[in-house]
Amino acid sequence: MLNRADVEEAAARISGHVRRTPVAVLEPEDAGVAVGPSLFKLEMLQHSGSFKARGAFNRLLAAREAGALPEAGVIAASGGNHGLAVGHAAARLGIQAEIFVPTTAPPVKLAALKATGAVVGLHGAEYAEAYGAAKERAAATGALFCHAYDQPEVCAGQGTTALELLEQAGPDGLDTVLVAVGGGGLLAGIAAAVDGRARVVAVEPEAIPTLHRALAAGGPVDVPVSGIAADALGARRLGGLAHETAVRHGVRSVLVPDAEIASARRALWERRRLLVEPAGAAALAALRCGAYRPEPGERVGVVLCGANTDPSDLGSGLG
């Protein structure tokens, strides 16, 4: 069971290895609806371009503390962002890294991943296939496996995002935190960190409703994977930790169409000059399209979770 103490322990462990990312005022014009004093959490400014650096450092540092970091190094499977984070953390800590990604990973993420110095292998058309290949490789080599979203240390590291956000919100705090969901590692960490101090609303693309289906089915189930945010939110199945934590904290799931994600992404650039990938715009899209409707005066925190993207497609219809 993941709890706030785990997240606080992670925050102490990764201090000095990750950035305390800033916040920006979220105005009613950004949200497309009236809100109280609200904030963007600019996690796309994190090392490696997303919140994933937090979980990667926590996983590797915790293993090192426990004397469980093998000479074979670390292996991970990723749609892009997790691999970038593991590659970055491994390079900073002097650890060998091997990353398995699907052939559909965007070129901008592949180029950045190779630049970390990690060994990169392409396997399958979606994350689940790359995951299977990575697990086989880890078993064969004895390397430490760093899961993208379903390990306690990874989820706890991601949750440090929310600890910072609540501190930055000041004494009045926030009423609601909106967070995008794929496999659910960020959601699990944030829900554990918030722990009743605010409600947590999960935002998912209509094309990849992992949490939505899991809540309806009473547990994680496979879903189809497609759409503009699939490279970052393209887990076929929600993680068990995310499901357990979401149920325990009463997390609500809302779905947003790809067109609204693309619209929110463009608006962030045009209004604020904030560049995010499609997954990074999903949480804002829920406000703008009415999938989540705040109460008058509600104080909302919106996590902009990543920026590993090609800015040349900002003007296209779905990207």
N, C-alpha and C positions, 0 to 999 in steps of 0.2 A: 504494500500500500504506500503510495506516494503522499507525503505531507509537507507542510510548510517548513518544518525543521530540515528536511532533506534539501529544500531549495536554499535555505539560509546557509547550510553547510557548503553547498555548491558555490554560493556567492563568495564565501570566504576563500574557498580553494582556488577559484579562477580569477580572483582579484589580481590585477596587474598583468593579466594575460588577455583580457578582453576590454573593449571600450565601454564606458558608461555613455550610452548613446543619448543625444539630446531629445527634447520634446519641442513641439511647435503648437501654437494655438490652433485648434480646429474651429473655424468660424462657421456660422450657419450657411454661408454661401458655399463653403466646401461640402457640407453635408447635404445641402439641398432641402434642409428642414431645420426648424428652430431647435436649438440645443442650448443647454446651460454652459457654464465654463468647461470647455472640453479640450482634449489634447490629442495630437498625433504623437506616437512613439516612433522615432526615426531609426528603426532598427536596420534599415537598408544601409546605414552608415557604419555598421559593425564590420570588424575584420572579416574578410572573405565575402562581404556583400550581403550577409544575412545573419539572423539570430543563431544559425546553426553552429557558429563558432563557440558559443557558450557551452552547448552540450558536448561538442567534440573535446574541448579542453577538459571539461569535468570528467568525462569518461577516461581519457588518457592519464590525467593527473591522479585520479582515484586508483587506477590500476598500478601506476608507479608507486604510490604510497603503500599499496598492499603487497608490493613485490610480485605483482602478477603481470608485468609487462614483458612479453617474451622477446628474445633476440630477433625473431622473425618479423617483428613490428606489428602493424595494424592493417586490417583489411576492412573495407566498407563497400556497400552498394548504395547507389545514389542516382537520382534523376538529374543531379547537378550540384545543388546547393550544399547538401551534406558532404559530398565528396570534396568540394572546395574547402569546406570547414575542416574536415579531417586532414586534408593535404596541408592546409595552412598550419593547423595545430601541430601536426607531426613534424613539419619542417622547423617550426619554432623550438620544439622540444628535442630535436635531433633523433627522430624516430623514422624508420622506414615505413612508407605507406603505399598500399596498392588499392586502387579504386576501380570498381566495376560499374559501368554506366550503360544504359540502353543506347541503341544506335540512333534513337530519336532525340537524344540530348542536344540542345541548341549549340551551334558552333561557338558562340561567345562563352558558354560555360566550359566546353571542352578545352578551348584555348587557355582559359584561366586555370583550369584544373592541371593541365600539363605544366603550366608555369610554376606551380607549387613544387615541382620536382617529384610528385607521386608517379608511380607506374599506373597507367590507365589502360583498362581493357574494355572493349565494347562487346556487350552480350545481350541479344534479344531486342525486342521492340518496345518493351516497357519495363518499369522498375522491378516487377516481380521476377522477371527472367534474369536480370542482372543480380538480384538478390540471391537467387538459387546458385548461380555460378560463384558468387562471392563466398557463400557458406561452404560450398565444396572446397574451394581454395583454402579457406581458413582451417578447415578440418585436416587438409592434407599437409599444410605447412606449420600448423601450431600457432599461427598469428592470432593476435587479439582481434575479435570481431567487434566492430563498432556499429551498432544498429542505427538506422536513420531516425527511428522514432519510438521504439518499444523496449528501451532499457532504462532502468531507474536513474542511472547517472546522467544519461542523455536528457531525459525529461526534466530532471531537477535542474540541470544546467540551463535549459531553455526557459525554465520558470523564473530565472533571475531577471529576465526582461520585465516581468510584472513587479518584482520587488522595487526595481528602479522607478518604474512608472508611478507606482503608488506614492513613493517618496517625492517624486517630482510634482505630483498633483497637489501637494501641500496639505494642510490640516483638514480642509474640506473633503479631500479624497475624490473618488469617482463613484458614480452609481453603477456604471456598466463598462465592461471591457469587451470590445469586438475583436475577434481573432480568427484568421483563416485556418482551415483544417484540411489536411491531407491524410497522413497516417496518424496524426494527433499528438505528436510529441510536444509541440509548443502549447497546444490546448491543455494537455495533462499538467505540464509544468505551471502554466498560468493559473489554472483552476486551483492547484495545490497551494500556490503562493498567495493568491487572493484570499482563499479560505474564508468566505463569507463577508469579506470587506467590501465586495462589489459583486454584482451578478456577472457571469461570463456568458457571452453569446458566441456560439461557433458559427462561422460563415463558410459555406461550401459552394463550389460551382454546381449547378444543376447536373452537369455531366459527370461528376465524381462525388456522389453523396455518401461517403463512407460512414460518417457519424450518423447521419439521418437514417440510413438503413439499419445500422447497428442498434440504434435506440428503438426502432420499430420492431426489430427481430429479437431483442433481448440479448444481443451479443454480436460481435463482429462477423460480417458476412462479406463475400466477394461482391464487388460492383464493377461494371464496365469502366474503362478509363479512356477519356477523350477530352478534347477541348483545349482552349488556349492556355490554361494554367496547369496542364498535365505534367509538364516537366518538373514542377515544384510540388504540386498537390496530387500527383498521380499514383498514390498507393492504391492497390487493388482492394485492400482490406484495412480497416482501422486497427490500430494496436490495442492489445488487451488492456494495457495500463491506461490508455486514453479512455476506453469505454468504462472501466471501473471508476476512474476519477470523475468522468463526466456525469455518471449516474449518481455518485455520492454527493456531488456538489450541485446537482440540478441544472446542468448546463443545457441550454436550449440551442437547437440547430435551425438555421435559416438557409435557404438556397437562393443563389443568384445566377441569372443567365450570363453566358459568356459575353454577350453584347454589352451588358451593364458593367462587367469587369473592365472591358476595353474602354468604355466611356469614362469610368472612374479613373483609370490610368491616364487617359489623355487629360482629364480635368486637373489631376495633380500636377502634371507638367505645365499645362497652359496657365493655371491660376497661381501655382506656388513654385514652379520650377523644381519640383520634386520628381525625380526619376525612379520609378519602381518597375519591377517585372509584373506580369499579370497577377500572379499570386499575391503580390504585395498590395494590390489595389482591391482585392476581393472584399476585405472588411469594410472599406469605405463604400463600396458598391452597395452593400446591404442598406446603408443609410440613404443613399441617393435614389435607389429604386423602390424604397418602401418595404423591402423584405424585413427590416427591423425599424419600427417606428418608436422613437423615444417619447417619453412623457414631457410635457412642458417643463423647462428648466433642468432636465436630466443632464448630468455631467457624464460625458462619454469619453472613453479612451479608445483610440483606433490604432492598432499595431500595423505599421507599414513594414512588412517582415523581410523584404528582400529587393535587391536591385540588380541582379545578374541578368541583364537583358540587353538586347540590341535596340538602341533608341531610334533606329531608322524606320521601325514599323509602328511608331506612335500614331501616324496618320491613317493607318489602314483600318478597315472596318472591324476586324476581330483580332487586333494584336498590337 
